């Protein structure tokens, strides 16, 4: 039973490490992405009519 728990813990550690690496990779790749709204209104045609 002890070996089984060691196996489960090692699988959990590997999955956690992979997920952490993906999060760090995503942060590095998307460092310059636009945050928030792209347009001040929901409908682009209404935005063009207002200007």
C-alpha angles and dihedrals in degrees: 000000000000091000090051092055090047089052092049091048092050092049090049091049092050093049091047092049091050092049091049091050090051091051092050091047091051092050092051096046096045098041093121100041119131112259122209128004123355094202130029091233136037100240115058093205091057090049091053092049092053094056 
